[in-house]
Amino acid sequence: MRNLLKHNLVVCLLCVTLLFTMGFGIETRLNDQAGTATRPTVEIGPKAPFSNSNQSALNQPELVTAASASLATPAPSLPAVQQPEEQTNEQPVNPEITVAKYEVTAYYLNVRSEADGTSKIMDVVTQGTILEVSKPTDNGWLELTGGGYIHGGYAKRISEEAKPSPQAAAKAEEQAAGEAIAVQAPQPIVHAKPAEPNKPSSAVNSTSGLTEEQIAAVIKDTALEGEGLEEAILEIERMYGINSFFTIAVMKLESGHGKSQLARTKNNLFGLNAIDSDAYNKALSFKTKGESVKQFGHIISEFYFDRGLTSLEKVARKYCGANSNWPVLVKSIMNSDYKKVL
């Protein structure tokens, strides 16, 4: 019995040993296989701090490989962003402008501040003066490059040339000022001595050569003095070509040197529309005597010059046909006034 128990004990021990040995070998083989399958074959770079997301990545070799590649490969450089060009308000400069040169044909010509015969007189130029003109206006005046306007009927074009624009010239002056400064004494302005006016003739559409000062001298000591008629008289000469000696003579004759009733009460210096049957009531009225002069110029231009009536005798037959001495009287006043300004 004792031998049997020993035998059984040995068998049990052998079985236990066998079972233990076999189980250990299986576990070792399984562990080796599992280790081989989960070990990545690429470098993953610096070890990141452990987290659940890192653990998940370690269990997925393809994700670890992509992460490793992004760490090992430098990030591509972004293209440089072009900055927008700085915009300025500077306008393009026209380097040249075309100017024309005109020669004054009238004995005296006013340079006005605007293209209007009633605007301020800036200067008076004499016959033969060469002026630079930038452009003509729609109403027959010429704009001067240095400022001011002259009437185009009293100047003729002689040449045209290109010159720097005011902007380009100013820029050039600024550049030159940075290099050298030239100090020059101001040159005195020499005004030419006024030429004598033209001797009156029977040609009504002609240039008188009178100035405002000379007209003032001609009407001095009459009721026409101090009424501002000088400018109006020269204006209708510039606009319509009516000789100022003729205008003054008709004015003096028809208004009794400014003392007639029409001149005093209606400012009508020329007897305009004064029909013999009812001269006073039918005669035109004006706010100023200067307006009477302008209306006279318009009538002579439209109803006389435009119809070929340009001589004193032809104008007389229509203007005052009832008085055969009218042209003689007008001519006498014209010659007398001419002597006053010599």
MARVEXDO-543872 format. One record per residue (C-alpha): chain; residue number from 1; z, y, x negated; residue in one letter. Coordinates in steps of 0.05 Angstrom, whole numbers. Each point is the difference from the previous one (the first is absolute). Layout:
N
<badren:A&drenza:NUM&c3:Z&c2:Y&c1:X&zanu:a>
...
This chain:
342
<badren:A&drenza:1&c3:0&c2:0&c1:0&zanu:m>
<badren:A&drenza:2&c3:17&c2:48&c1:-55&zanu:r>
<badren:A&drenza:3&c3:-66&c2:-14&c1:-35&zanu:n>
<badren:A&drenza:4&c3:-37&c2:13&c1:64&zanu:l>
<badren:A&drenza:5&c3:32&c2:68&c1:8&zanu:l>
<badren:A&drenza:6&c3:-17&c2:19&c1:-71&zanu:k>
<badren:A&drenza:7&c3:-71&c2:-22&c1:12&zanu:h>
<badren:A&drenza:8&c3:-7&c2:42&c1:61&zanu:n>
<badren:A&drenza:9&c3:31&c2:60&c1:-33&zanu:l>
<badren:A&drenza:10&c3:-49&c2:-5&c1:-58&zanu:v>
<badren:A&drenza:11&c3:-58&c2:-4&c1:49&zanu:v>
<badren:A&drenza:12&c3:24&c2:61&c1:37&zanu:c>
<badren:A&drenza:13&c3:7&c2:39&c1:-63&zanu:l>
<badren:A&drenza:14&c3:-69&c2:-20&c1:-22&zanu:l>
<badren:A&drenza:15&c3:-29&c2:21&c1:68&zanu:c>
<badren:A&drenza:16&c3:35&c2:66&c1:-3&zanu:v>
<badren:A&drenza:17&c3:-24&c2:12&c1:-71&zanu:t>
<badren:A&drenza:18&c3:-70&c2:-19&c1:19&zanu:l>
<badren:A&drenza:19&c3:0&c2:46&c1:61&zanu:l>
<badren:A&drenza:20&c3:28&c2:58&c1:-40&zanu:f>
<badren:A&drenza:21&c3:-52&c2:-9&c1:-56&zanu:t>
<badren:A&drenza:22&c3:-58&c2:-4&c1:48&zanu:m>
<badren:A&drenza:23&c3:22&c2:62&c1:39&zanu:g>
<badren:A&drenza:24&c3:8&c2:42&c1:-62&zanu:f>
<badren:A&drenza:25&c3:-70&c2:-16&c1:-25&zanu:g>
<badren:A&drenza:26&c3:-32&c2:19&c1:66&zanu:i>
<badren:A&drenza:27&c3:36&c2:67&c1:2&zanu:e>
<badren:A&drenza:28&c3:-21&c2:15&c1:-72&zanu:t>
<badren:A&drenza:29&c3:-72&c2:-14&c1:16&zanu:r>
<badren:A&drenza:30&c3:2&c2:43&c1:62&zanu:l>
<badren:A&drenza:31&c3:31&c2:57&c1:-37&zanu:n>
<badren:A&drenza:32&c3:-52&c2:-4&c1:-55&zanu:d>
<badren:A&drenza:33&c3:-56&c2:2&c1:51&zanu:q>
<badren:A&drenza:34&c3:30&c2:59&c1:37&zanu:a>
<badren:A&drenza:35&c3:11&c2:39&c1:-64&zanu:g>
<badren:A&drenza:36&c3:-72&c2:-11&c1:-22&zanu:t>
<badren:A&drenza:37&c3:-27&c2:25&c1:67&zanu:a>
<badren:A&drenza:38&c3:41&c2:64&c1:4&zanu:t>
<badren:A&drenza:39&c3:-8&c2:24&c1:-71&zanu:r>
<badren:A&drenza:40&c3:-53&c2:58&c1:-4&zanu:p>
<badren:A&drenza:41&c3:-51&c2:-2&c1:-56&zanu:t>
<badren:A&drenza:42&c3:-7&c2:76&c1:-8&zanu:v>
<badren:A&drenza:43&c3:46&c2:53&c1:-28&zanu:e>
<badren:A&drenza:44&c3:32&c2:43&c1:53&zanu:i>
<badren:A&drenza:45&c3:22&c2:58&c1:-44&zanu:g>
<badren:A&drenza:46&c3:69&c2:31&c1:0&zanu:p>
<badren:A&drenza:47&c3:50&c2:-36&c1:43&zanu:k>
<badren:A&drenza:48&c3:15&c2:37&c1:64&zanu:a>
<badren:A&drenza:49&c3:69&c2:2&c1:30&zanu:p>
<badren:A&drenza:50&c3:15&c2:-60&c1:43&zanu:f>
<badren:A&drenza:51&c3:-10&c2:7&c1:75&zanu:s>
<badren:A&drenza:52&c3:-22&c2:-42&c1:58&zanu:n>
<badren:A&drenza:53&c3:-70&c2:29&c1:-5&zanu:s>
<badren:A&drenza:54&c3:-3&c2:-19&c1:-75&zanu:n>
<badren:A&drenza:55&c3:23&c2:-70&c1:16&zanu:q>
<badren:A&drenza:56&c3:-55&c2:-5&c1:52&zanu:s>
<badren:A&drenza:57&c3:-51&c2:23&c1:-51&zanu:a>
<badren:A&drenza:58&c3:24&c2:-51&c1:-51&zanu:l>
<badren:A&drenza:59&c3:-13&c2:-55&c1:51&zanu:n>
<badren:A&drenza:60&c3:-73&c2:26&c1:8&zanu:q>
<badren:A&drenza:61&c3:-37&c2:-3&c1:-67&zanu:p>
<badren:A&drenza:62&c3:-62&c2:36&c1:26&zanu:e>
<badren:A&drenza:63&c3:42&c2:62&c1:19&zanu:l>
<badren:A&drenza:64&c3:36&c2:1&c1:-66&zanu:v>
<badren:A&drenza:65&c3:-66&c2:-4&c1:-37&zanu:t>
<badren:A&drenza:66&c3:-28&c2:61&c1:38&zanu:a>
<badren:A&drenza:67&c3:63&c2:40&c1:-14&zanu:a>
<badren:A&drenza:68&c3:-3&c2:-19&c1:-73&zanu:s>
<badren:A&drenza:69&c3:-72&c2:24&c1:-5&zanu:a>
<badren:A&drenza:70&c3:18&c2:68&c1:30&zanu:s>
<badren:A&drenza:71&c3:55&c2:8&c1:-50&zanu:l>
<badren:A&drenza:72&c3:-42&c2:-21&c1:-60&zanu:a>
<badren:A&drenza:73&c3:-62&c2:42&c1:18&zanu:t>
<badren:A&drenza:74&c3:4&c2:76&c1:-5&zanu:p>
<badren:A&drenza:75&c3:-13&c2:38&c1:65&zanu:a>
<badren:A&drenza:76&c3:-70&c2:31&c1:3&zanu:p>
<badren:A&drenza:77&c3:0&c2:75&c1:-13&zanu:s>
<badren:A&drenza:78&c3:-17&c2:44&c1:60&zanu:l>
<badren:A&drenza:79&c3:-59&c2:47&c1:-6&zanu:p>
<badren:A&drenza:80&c3:19&c2:72&c1:-17&zanu:a>
<badren:A&drenza:81&c3:5&c2:44&c1:61&zanu:v>
<badren:A&drenza:82&c3:-47&c2:60&c1:-6&zanu:q>
<badren:A&drenza:83&c3:34&c2:65&c1:15&zanu:q>
<badren:A&drenza:84&c3:-39&c2:47&c1:46&zanu:p>
<badren:A&drenza:85&c3:-31&c2:58&c1:-36&zanu:e>
<badren:A&drenza:86&c3:37&c2:64&c1:8&zanu:e>
<badren:A&drenza:87&c3:-35&c2:45&c1:49&zanu:q>
<badren:A&drenza:88&c3:-3&c2:75&c1:-10&zanu:t>
<badren:A&drenza:89&c3:-21&c2:56&c1:44&zanu:n>
<badren:A&drenza:90&c3:-46&c2:28&c1:-52&zanu:e>
<badren:A&drenza:91&c3:-69&c2:14&c1:29&zanu:q>
<badren:A&drenza:92&c3:-63&c2:-16&c1:-39&zanu:p>
<badren:A&drenza:93&c3:-24&c2:62&c1:-37&zanu:v>
<badren:A&drenza:94&c3:-72&c2:19&c1:9&zanu:n>
<badren:A&drenza:95&c3:-20&c2:20&c1:-71&zanu:p>
<badren:A&drenza:96&c3:-55&c2:48&c1:21&zanu:e>
<badren:A&drenza:97&c3:-22&c2:43&c1:58&zanu:i>
<badren:A&drenza:98&c3:-65&c2:35&c1:10&zanu:t>
<badren:A&drenza:99&c3:0&c2:75&c1:2&zanu:v>
<badren:A&drenza:100&c3:-58&c2:47&c1:12&zanu:a>
<badren:A&drenza:101&c3:-9&c2:69&c1:-30&zanu:k>
<badren:A&drenza:102&c3:-19&c2:58&c1:44&zanu:y>
<badren:A&drenza:103&c3:-22&c2:71&c1:-19&zanu:e>
<badren:A&drenza:104&c3:23&c2:57&c1:44&zanu:v>
<badren:A&drenza:105&c3:-59&c2:39&c1:29&zanu:t>
<badren:A&drenza:106&c3:38&c2:54&c1:38&zanu:a>
<badren:A&drenza:107&c3:23&c2:62&c1:-37&zanu:y>
<badren:A&drenza:108&c3:71&c2:-14&c1:22&zanu:y>
<badren:A&drenza:109&c3:26&c2:-64&c1:30&zanu:l>
<badren:A&drenza:110&c3:69&c2:-14&c1:26&zanu:n>
<badren:A&drenza:111&c3:36&c2:-64&c1:-19&zanu:v>
<badren:A&drenza:112&c3:41&c2:-20&c1:61&zanu:r>
<badren:A&drenza:113&c3:60&c2:-47&c1:7&zanu:s>
<badren:A&drenza:114&c3:-34&c2:-39&c1:56&zanu:e>
<badren:A&drenza:115&c3:-72&c2:-13&c1:22&zanu:a>
<badren:A&drenza:116&c3:5&c2:57&c1:50&zanu:d>
<badren:A&drenza:117&c3:-20&c2:73&c1:-4&zanu:g>
<badren:A&drenza:118&c3:67&c2:21&c1:29&zanu:t>
<badren:A&drenza:119&c3:43&c2:-36&c1:-52&zanu:s>
<badren:A&drenza:120&c3:35&c2:35&c1:-58&zanu:k>
<badren:A&drenza:121&c3:-42&c2:28&c1:-58&zanu:i>
<badren:A&drenza:122&c3:22&c2:-32&c1:-65&zanu:m>
<badren:A&drenza:123&c3:-51&c2:33&c1:-47&zanu:d>
<badren:A&drenza:124&c3:-65&c2:38&c1:-2&zanu:v>
<badren:A&drenza:125&c3:-57&c2:-24&c1:-44&zanu:v>
<badren:A&drenza:126&c3:-63&c2:38&c1:-19&zanu:t>
<badren:A&drenza:127&c3:-73&c2:-17&c1:-1&zanu:q>
<badren:A&drenza:128&c3:-20&c2:-50&c1:-54&zanu:g>
<badren:A&drenza:129&c3:69&c2:-32&c1:-4&zanu:t>
<badren:A&drenza:130&c3:-4&c2:-76&c1:-10&zanu:i>
<badren:A&drenza:131&c3:49&c2:-40&c1:43&zanu:l>
<badren:A&drenza:132&c3:15&c2:-74&c1:1&zanu:e>
<badren:A&drenza:133&c3:-3&c2:-30&c1:70&zanu:v>
<badren:A&drenza:134&c3:32&c2:-67&c1:18&zanu:s>
<badren:A&drenza:135&c3:-32&c2:-8&c1:68&zanu:k>
<badren:A&drenza:136&c3:-31&c2:39&c1:58&zanu:p>
<badren:A&drenza:137&c3:34&c2:6&c1:67&zanu:t>
<badren:A&drenza:138&c3:-29&c2:-15&c1:69&zanu:d>
<badren:A&drenza:139&c3:-3&c2:74&c1:19&zanu:n>
<badren:A&drenza:140&c3:-41&c2:23&c1:-60&zanu:g>
<badren:A&drenza:141&c3:55&c2:18&c1:-50&zanu:w>
<badren:A&drenza:142&c3:10&c2:-26&c1:-70&zanu:l>
<badren:A&drenza:143&c3:66&c2:-27&c1:-26&zanu:e>
<badren:A&drenza:144&c3:14&c2:21&c1:-72&zanu:l>
<badren:A&drenza:145&c3:30&c2:-48&c1:-50&zanu:t>
<badren:A&drenza:146&c3:55&c2:49&c1:-20&zanu:g>
<badren:A&drenza:147&c3:18&c2:15&c1:73&zanu:g>
<badren:A&drenza:148&c3:-29&c2:47&c1:51&zanu:g>
<badren:A&drenza:149&c3:-65&c2:4&c1:39&zanu:y>
<badren:A&drenza:150&c3:-63&c2:42&c1:-1&zanu:i>
<badren:A&drenza:151&c3:-55&c2:6&c1:52&zanu:h>
<badren:A&drenza:152&c3:-60&c2:-44&c1:-18&zanu:g>
<badren:A&drenza:153&c3:-50&c2:53&c1:22&zanu:g>
<badren:A&drenza:154&c3:17&c2:44&c1:-60&zanu:y>
<badren:A&drenza:155&c3:-5&c2:-50&c1:-57&zanu:a>
<badren:A&drenza:156&c3:-55&c2:-45&c1:-27&zanu:k>
<badren:A&drenza:157&c3:8&c2:-68&c1:-32&zanu:r>
<badren:A&drenza:158&c3:-22&c2:-3&c1:-72&zanu:i>
<badren:A&drenza:159&c3:26&c2:-67&c1:-28&zanu:s>
<badren:A&drenza:160&c3:44&c2:-60&c1:10&zanu:e>
<badren:A&drenza:161&c3:44&c2:-37&c1:-49&zanu:e>
<badren:A&drenza:162&c3:56&c2:-52&c1:-3&zanu:a>
<badren:A&drenza:163&c3:69&c2:22&c1:-24&zanu:k>
<badren:A&drenza:164&c3:68&c2:-34&c1:-1&zanu:p>
<badren:A&drenza:165&c3:37&c2:-2&c1:66&zanu:s>
<badren:A&drenza:166&c3:65&c2:40&c1:6&zanu:p>
<badren:A&drenza:167&c3:40&c2:-65&c1:-6&zanu:q>
<badren:A&drenza:168&c3:-37&c2:-23&c1:-62&zanu:a>
<badren:A&drenza:169&c3:4&c2:69&c1:-31&zanu:a>
<badren:A&drenza:170&c3:75&c2:3&c1:12&zanu:a>
<badren:A&drenza:171&c3:10&c2:-69&c1:-31&zanu:k>
<badren:A&drenza:172&c3:-40&c2:20&c1:-61&zanu:a>
<badren:A&drenza:173&c3:42&c2:63&c1:-7&zanu:e>
<badren:A&drenza:174&c3:64&c2:-41&c1:1&zanu:e>
<badren:A&drenza:175&c3:-26&c2:-46&c1:-54&zanu:q>
<badren:A&drenza:176&c3:-22&c2:59&c1:-43&zanu:a>
<badren:A&drenza:177&c3:67&c2:34&c1:9&zanu:a>
<badren:A&drenza:178&c3:34&c2:-60&c1:-32&zanu:g>
<badren:A&drenza:179&c3:-42&c2:7&c1:-63&zanu:e>
<badren:A&drenza:180&c3:-1&c2:75&c1:-11&zanu:a>
<badren:A&drenza:181&c3:20&c2:64&c1:34&zanu:i>
<badren:A&drenza:182&c3:-47&c2:59&c1:-8&zanu:a>
<badren:A&drenza:183&c3:28&c2:68&c1:14&zanu:v>
<badren:A&drenza:184&c3:-52&c2:52&c1:19&zanu:q>
<badren:A&drenza:185&c3:9&c2:71&c1:21&zanu:a>
<badren:A&drenza:186&c3:-23&c2:14&c1:71&zanu:p>
<badren:A&drenza:187&c3:-68&c2:32&c1:4&zanu:q>
<badren:A&drenza:188&c3:-5&c2:63&c1:41&zanu:p>
<badren:A&drenza:189&c3:-43&c2:-4&c1:63&zanu:i>
<badren:A&drenza:190&c3:-58&c2:47&c1:-5&zanu:v>
<badren:A&drenza:191&c3:-30&c2:22&c1:66&zanu:h>
<badren:A&drenza:192&c3:-71&c2:22&c1:-1&zanu:a>
<badren:A&drenza:193&c3:-14&c2:70&c1:23&zanu:k>
<badren:A&drenza:194&c3:-25&c2:-2&c1:72&zanu:p>
<badren:A&drenza:195&c3:-74&c2:11&c1:5&zanu:a>
<badren:A&drenza:196&c3:-29&c2:55&c1:42&zanu:e>
<badren:A&drenza:197&c3:-18&c2:-20&c1:72&zanu:p>
<badren:A&drenza:198&c3:-72&c2:-9&c1:20&zanu:n>
<badren:A&drenza:199&c3:-38&c2:60&c1:26&zanu:k>
<badren:A&drenza:200&c3:-10&c2:-7&c1:75&zanu:p>
<badren:A&drenza:201&c3:-70&c2:-14&c1:26&zanu:s>
<badren:A&drenza:202&c3:-33&c2:-17&c1:66&zanu:s>
<badren:A&drenza:203&c3:15&c2:-74&c1:-11&zanu:a>
<badren:A&drenza:204&c3:61&c2:-13&c1:43&zanu:v>
<badren:A&drenza:205&c3:7&c2:-72&c1:-23&zanu:n>
<badren:A&drenza:206&c3:18&c2:17&c1:-72&zanu:s>
<badren:A&drenza:207&c3:60&c2:3&c1:-46&zanu:t>
<badren:A&drenza:208&c3:37&c2:66&c1:-6&zanu:s>
<badren:A&drenza:209&c3:42&c2:-16&c1:-61&zanu:g>
<badren:A&drenza:210&c3:59&c2:37&c1:31&zanu:l>
<badren:A&drenza:211&c3:72&c2:-19&c1:-11&zanu:t>
<badren:A&drenza:212&c3:58&c2:10&c1:48&zanu:e>
<badren:A&drenza:213&c3:25&c2:58&c1:-42&zanu:e>
<badren:A&drenza:214&c3:-67&c2:34&c1:4&zanu:q>
<badren:A&drenza:215&c3:-5&c2:-10&c1:75&zanu:i>
<badren:A&drenza:216&c3:70&c2:29&c1:7&zanu:a>
<badren:A&drenza:217&c3:-25&c2:61&c1:-38&zanu:a>
<badren:A&drenza:218&c3:-61&c2:7&c1:45&zanu:v>
<badren:A&drenza:219&c3:41&c2:1&c1:65&zanu:i>
<badren:A&drenza:220&c3:57&c2:42&c1:-29&zanu:k>
<badren:A&drenza:221&c3:22&c2:61&c1:41&zanu:d>
<badren:A&drenza:222&c3:-31&c2:-28&c1:64&zanu:t>
<badren:A&drenza:223&c3:30&c2:-33&c1:61&zanu:a>
<badren:A&drenza:224&c3:-25&c2:-66&c1:-28&zanu:l>
<badren:A&drenza:225&c3:48&c2:3&c1:-59&zanu:e>
<badren:A&drenza:226&c3:60&c2:-47&c1:-2&zanu:g>
<badren:A&drenza:227&c3:-28&c2:-48&c1:52&zanu:e>
<badren:A&drenza:228&c3:-13&c2:-58&c1:-49&zanu:g>
<badren:A&drenza:229&c3:-75&c2:5&c1:10&zanu:l>
<badren:A&drenza:230&c3:-18&c2:-10&c1:-74&zanu:e>
<badren:A&drenza:231&c3:10&c2:-75&c1:2&zanu:e>
<badren:A&drenza:232&c3:-37&c2:-10&c1:66&zanu:a>
<badren:A&drenza:233&c3:-60&c2:40&c1:-24&zanu:i>
<badren:A&drenza:234&c3:-7&c2:-42&c1:-64&zanu:l>
<badren:A&drenza:235&c3:11&c2:-64&c1:40&zanu:e>
<badren:A&drenza:236&c3:-61&c2:10&c1:44&zanu:i>
<badren:A&drenza:237&c3:-41&c2:17&c1:-62&zanu:e>
<badren:A&drenza:238&c3:21&c2:-66&c1:-32&zanu:r>
<badren:A&drenza:239&c3:-10&c2:-41&c1:63&zanu:m>
<badren:A&drenza:240&c3:-63&c2:32&c1:30&zanu:y>
<badren:A&drenza:241&c3:-29&c2:41&c1:-57&zanu:g>
<badren:A&drenza:242&c3:8&c2:67&c1:36&zanu:i>
<badren:A&drenza:243&c3:1&c2:57&c1:-49&zanu:n>
<badren:A&drenza:244&c3:68&c2:34&c1:1&zanu:s>
<badren:A&drenza:245&c3:-31&c2:69&c1:-7&zanu:f>
<badren:A&drenza:246&c3:-38&c2:-13&c1:65&zanu:f>
<badren:A&drenza:247&c3:62&c2:-25&c1:36&zanu:t>
<badren:A&drenza:248&c3:41&c2:61&c1:-20&zanu:i>
<badren:A&drenza:249&c3:-55&c2:48&c1:19&zanu:a>
<badren:A&drenza:250&c3:-10&c2:-30&c1:70&zanu:v>
<badren:A&drenza:251&c3:76&c2:0&c1:9&zanu:m>
<badren:A&drenza:252&c3:7&c2:73&c1:-18&zanu:k>
<badren:A&drenza:253&c3:-60&c2:21&c1:43&zanu:l>
<badren:A&drenza:254&c3:19&c2:-39&c1:63&zanu:e>
<badren:A&drenza:255&c3:75&c2:15&c1:-3&zanu:s>
<badren:A&drenza:256&c3:-2&c2:73&c1:-22&zanu:g>
<badren:A&drenza:257&c3:35&c2:-21&c1:-65&zanu:h>
<badren:A&drenza:258&c3:52&c2:-38&c1:42&zanu:g>
<badren:A&drenza:259&c3:15&c2:56&c1:50&zanu:k>
<badren:A&drenza:260&c3:-40&c2:-22&c1:61&zanu:s>
<badren:A&drenza:261&c3:34&c2:-22&c1:64&zanu:q>
<badren:A&drenza:262&c3:-26&c2:-71&c1:-8&zanu:l>
<badren:A&drenza:263&c3:27&c2:-3&c1:-71&zanu:a>
<badren:A&drenza:264&c3:69&c2:27&c1:19&zanu:r>
<badren:A&drenza:265&c3:12&c2:-38&c1:65&zanu:t>
<badren:A&drenza:266&c3:-42&c2:-63&c1:-7&zanu:k>
<badren:A&drenza:267&c3:-6&c2:-7&c1:-76&zanu:n>
<badren:A&drenza:268&c3:-75&c2:-3&c1:11&zanu:n>
<badren:A&drenza:269&c3:-30&c2:34&c1:-62&zanu:l>
<badren:A&drenza:270&c3:-73&c2:-17&c1:13&zanu:f>
<badren:A&drenza:271&c3:-10&c2:16&c1:74&zanu:g>
<badren:A&drenza:272&c3:-10&c2:-74&c1:14&zanu:l>
<badren:A&drenza:273&c3:-25&c2:-13&c1:71&zanu:n>
<badren:A&drenza:274&c3:9&c2:74&c1:17&zanu:a>
<badren:A&drenza:275&c3:-55&c2:5&c1:51&zanu:i>
<badren:A&drenza:276&c3:-20&c2:72&c1:18&zanu:d>
<badren:A&drenza:277&c3:11&c2:-8&c1:74&zanu:s>
<badren:A&drenza:278&c3:74&c2:-18&c1:-9&zanu:d>
<badren:A&drenza:279&c3:11&c2:2&c1:-75&zanu:a>
<badren:A&drenza:280&c3:76&c2:2&c1:-3&zanu:y>
<badren:A&drenza:281&c3:16&c2:-54&c1:52&zanu:n>
<badren:A&drenza:282&c3:-53&c2:-49&c1:-23&zanu:k>
<badren:A&drenza:283&c3:14&c2:9&c1:-74&zanu:a>
<badren:A&drenza:284&c3:36&c2:-58&c1:-34&zanu:l>
<badren:A&drenza:285&c3:74&c2:5&c1:-17&zanu:s>
<badren:A&drenza:286&c3:33&c2:-29&c1:-63&zanu:f>
<badren:A&drenza:287&c3:72&c2:-11&c1:-22&zanu:k>
<badren:A&drenza:288&c3:-14&c2:31&c1:-67&zanu:t>
<badren:A&drenza:289&c3:-55&c2:41&c1:-32&zanu:k>
<badren:A&drenza:290&c3:-11&c2:-56&c1:-50&zanu:g>
<badren:A&drenza:291&c3:-19&c2:-47&c1:57&zanu:e>
<badren:A&drenza:292&c3:-52&c2:52&c1:21&zanu:s>
<badren:A&drenza:293&c3:-31&c2:-4&c1:-69&zanu:v>
<badren:A&drenza:294&c3:-3&c2:-76&c1:2&zanu:k>
<badren:A&drenza:295&c3:-34&c2:1&c1:68&zanu:q>
<badren:A&drenza:296&c3:-50&c2:50&c1:-25&zanu:f>
<badren:A&drenza:297&c3:-17&c2:-47&c1:-58&zanu:g>
<badren:A&drenza:298&c3:-10&c2:-59&c1:46&zanu:h>
<badren:A&drenza:299&c3:-46&c2:40&c1:46&zanu:i>
<badren:A&drenza:300&c3:-43&c2:27&c1:-57&zanu:i>
<badren:A&drenza:301&c3:-6&c2:-70&c1:-30&zanu:s>
<badren:A&drenza:302&c3:-17&c2:-37&c1:64&zanu:e>
<badren:A&drenza:303&c3:-41&c2:50&c1:39&zanu:f>
<badren:A&drenza:304&c3:-34&c2:38&c1:-57&zanu:y>
<badren:A&drenza:305&c3:-4&c2:-38&c1:-66&zanu:f>
<badren:A&drenza:306&c3:-15&c2:-66&c1:34&zanu:d>
<badren:A&drenza:307&c3:-58&c2:33&c1:35&zanu:r>
<badren:A&drenza:308&c3:-29&c2:32&c1:-62&zanu:g>
<badren:A&drenza:309&c3:29&c2:70&c1:12&zanu:l>
<badren:A&drenza:310&c3:27&c2:13&c1:-70&zanu:t>
<badren:A&drenza:311&c3:-22&c2:71&c1:-16&zanu:s>
<badren:A&drenza:312&c3:36&c2:63&c1:22&zanu:l>
<badren:A&drenza:313&c3:-59&c2:23&c1:42&zanu:e>
<badren:A&drenza:314&c3:-7&c2:-66&c1:37&zanu:k>
<badren:A&drenza:315&c3:74&c2:-4&c1:14&zanu:v>
<badren:A&drenza:316&c3:-1&c2:72&c1:26&zanu:a>
<badren:A&drenza:317&c3:-54&c2:-13&c1:52&zanu:r>
<badren:A&drenza:318&c3:42&c2:-54&c1:33&zanu:k>
<badren:A&drenza:319&c3:70&c2:26&c1:-14&zanu:y>
<badren:A&drenza:320&c3:-11&c2:72&c1:22&zanu:c>
<badren:A&drenza:321&c3:-72&c2:8&c1:22&zanu:g>
<badren:A&drenza:322&c3:15&c2:60&c1:43&zanu:a>
<badren:A&drenza:323&c3:17&c2:42&c1:-62&zanu:n>
<badren:A&drenza:324&c3:-58&c2:6&c1:-47&zanu:s>
<badren:A&drenza:325&c3:44&c2:35&c1:-51&zanu:n>
<badren:A&drenza:326&c3:48&c2:-57&c1:-4&zanu:w>
<badren:A&drenza:327&c3:-30&c2:-34&c1:-63&zanu:p>
<badren:A&drenza:328&c3:-4&c2:68&c1:-35&zanu:v>
<badren:A&drenza:329&c3:73&c2:15&c1:14&zanu:l>
<badren:A&drenza:330&c3:22&c2:-68&c1:-23&zanu:v>
<badren:A&drenza:331&c3:-40&c2:6&c1:-64&zanu:k>
<badren:A&drenza:332&c3:30&c2:68&c1:-14&zanu:s>
<badren:A&drenza:333&c3:71&c2:-26&c1:6&zanu:i>
<badren:A&drenza:334&c3:-16&c2:-59&c1:-45&zanu:m>
<badren:A&drenza:335&c3:-26&c2:46&c1:-56&zanu:n>
<badren:A&drenza:336&c3:59&c2:47&c1:7&zanu:s>
<badren:A&drenza:337&c3:50&c2:-57&c1:-6&zanu:d>
<badren:A&drenza:338&c3:-37&c2:-28&c1:-60&zanu:y>
<badren:A&drenza:339&c3:10&c2:66&c1:-37&zanu:k>
<badren:A&drenza:340&c3:75&c2:-3&c1:14&zanu:k>
<badren:A&drenza:341&c3:9&c2:-64&c1:-41&zanu:v>
<badren:A&drenza:342&c3:-43&c2:17&c1:-60&zanu:l>
